[in-house]
Amino acid sequence: MGNILVLEDQPDIREFVVINIKRYGYQVYEAGTGEEALEIVSQVKIDIAVLDVMLPGIDGFEVCKRIRETNKYMGIIMLTAKSMETDKIQGLLNGADDYMVKPFSPKELVARIDSLFRRVKLLKEDNSERYNVKPFVIDFENRQIFKNDEEIDLTQLEFAIVATLVKNEGKPLSREYILDHVWGENFFGSYKIVDVNIRRLRQKLEADPSNPEFIMTVWGLGYKWKKAE
């Protein structure tokens, strides 16, 4: 199984979470501070990080952001305060793949870890196809995207969304379809996570994110990649 990092400053909660994750065969690394978590990440190949948001010192958002600066493929689940919608949005904008609201069921957390772990593995599989329509070149095998010959830095989740849209070029895709194909059919989150990531992708890929040329909104349904003329 994979390596899981659990960042939680409250020892009793951390121990409870760690025990439940270990029961399913994962190797678990524990951290009580953001600094400890970043140290572990620098030394161990972590597959999925479970990050609490509210921490003394470096908080979970900053840990997420720093991980994403050097690691596109690590799965990240944020643990947010109850009903704090802004926490969820900020976590996703910093590169998180998923979020859970406290208090949560350990069984549900493990289910989300399982789902994310399978998706991370699938995203690393080779795919020899290539999309080459100006101004983009997308190398699916090496998971790279170039715009006007300049590489665009995407997370593994962002690349998966682009790949899903491009491979269905010109076809309107519902939020449900994108959610199922990128996050997996067992994902427990809301469709809003799709919108947040599309917004982030437009910031990276579009010359004018408020007036997109490539990632088009299909009102009442979802999104599509504009078909090349």
N, C-alpha and C positions, 0 to 999 in steps of 0.2 A: 504493500500500500504506500501512500504518499506521506510526505512530511508536512505537518500542520503546525503553524505558529499561533498561539493564543496569547493575545495582549489584553490583560485585564488587571487593574490595580488592586482590586479587592480579592484577597487571598481565598476566601471561602467560595466566592463565585467562580474564580479561576480554577480552583481544585475540582469543583463540581463539574464544570464544563470539560476539563481535561480528562477526568475519569470516564465520562460518557463517550468522548471521542475515541479514547484508547480501546474501549470495548469493541469497537468496529475495526480494529486492526491498524489504525493509523499510528505513526510515530509522532508524538506531540512535543513541541518545544514551548516553554513557558516564559513569559516576560511580564513584569509588573510595571514597567515604565516604557515610554517610547524609546528612550535611549537604549535600553536593554534589547528591545525588539529589533532596532536597526543594527545593533551589534550581531545579533543572531543571524539576521538576514545576510549580513556581510560574510558570514562564515559557513552557513549551511544552505543547501539547495532546498528552499521552502517551496512547496507546491501551492499551498493555500494559507493565507494569513487571515485570522479572525481578529479584528481590531476594535477595541472599545473606543468610543469617541472621547468621553470625558476622562482626562488623565492629568495628573500634575506634570509640569514641565512640558515636554513635547506631546501634543495631543494626538489622537488617532488620525485626524485629518492630515496633519503634517507628516506622520509616519507613512500614510497612504501615498501622499504626494511624492515623498522622497523615494519610496519603493518604485513608483512608476517612472521616475526619472532614469532609473537604471535597469528596470525589469518590466518588459512588456507582457510577459506570459504568466506571471504569478497570479493566481486567483485571490481576490480580496473581498472579504465580507465585513461590512461595518456593523457594529452594535450601537444602535442609537437610542436616545431617550424616548419614552412613550409619547407618541403623537407629535414629535418634533419634525415637521415636514422639511424645515430648512436644513436640518442635519442630514436627512436623506439626500436632498438635492446636492448639498455641498460635497458629501461623500462620493456621489456618482460623478460629479464634475472633477473631483480629484483623481478619478480613475478606478473607483471601486466597481466591482462586478455585481454586488448584491448587498442588501442590508437587512437587518432584523431589528425589531423593536423590543426593548426590554419591558416586562419580563417575557422570556421566550421558553419554549419547550426544547429541552436538550435533544429530543428525538427529531424535532423539526430542523434544528441546527445541523445535526448529522446528515439528515436527508439533503439539505442544501449543500453541504460539503461534498457529499457523494455526487450530486448532480453537477456541481462546478468542477469537481475533479475529473469526471468523465469528459466534460466539455473541453477542459484545458488539454487533456490528452488528445482529443479529436482534432483540436485546432493545430496541433503540432505535426499531424500526419502530412505526408508529402502530397502535393497536388501539382502536376506538371503543366496545368493550363496557364495561359497568360493572356491578359487583356491589354491591348495596345491601341488605344484610340485617343488621339490628341485632345487635351494636353496630358493625359494620364498613361502611365505604364504600370500595370499591376502584376507582380510576380507572385502567383499563389503558392508556388513551391517554397520560396524563401520568405514569404509573407512580408513583402515589401511593396510600397506604393510610391511612385514618382510622379511629380507634376512639373512639367517643363524641365525634365531631367534633374529635378531637385527632389531628394527623398523627403517624404513627409513622415514624421514620427507618430505612429499610431500604437495604441495599446492592443493587446491580442483581442480584446472585446470589440474595439472599434474596427479592427481589420475584419473581424468576422461579420460585422454588420455591412461593411462595404462589399465584402465578397458575396454576401447574400443578395444585396441589391444589384450588383453588377451582373451576377450570373442569371438574374431575372430582368435584364436590361429592358426598359420600356414597359415592364409589367407592374401594375399597381399591387403592392403587397400590404396586407393589413398589419396592424400592430400585433395582432395575435400570431400571424404567420412569422413575423420577424422574431417575436418573443420565443416561439416554439423552436425555431431553427437556430437561434443564437444562444439563448439561455437554457433551452431544453424544455421538454413538455412537462417536466415535474417542477418547474420553477414556481415559487409561491408568491412572487412580487406582483406589483400592479403594472399596467401598460405604460404608466408614466415614465418608467425607466427607459423605454424606447425613445420617447420624446427628448429626454435629457441627453441621451447619447447622440441622437441625431443633431441636436443643437451644438454639441461639442464637435461633432464631425464637420459641420458646416463652417465652424470657426477655423478649422484646419485646412479644409479643401476648397472652400468657395472664396472668390475674390471679394464678394459682398455677401456675407452670411444672411443678411436680411432680404436679399433678392437672389436666391440661389439659382445657379445654372444647371446643376447636375443632380443634387438630391432634392427632388421635388415633393412637395406635400400633395397628397391626394385627399382632399377634404372629405371628412366623414369616414375615411377608411384607414389611411396610413401614408406610405411613402413609395416612391419609385426612383430608379436611376434613369435619367433622361436618355432616351435612345439616340445614338449618334446619327446625324443626318448624312 
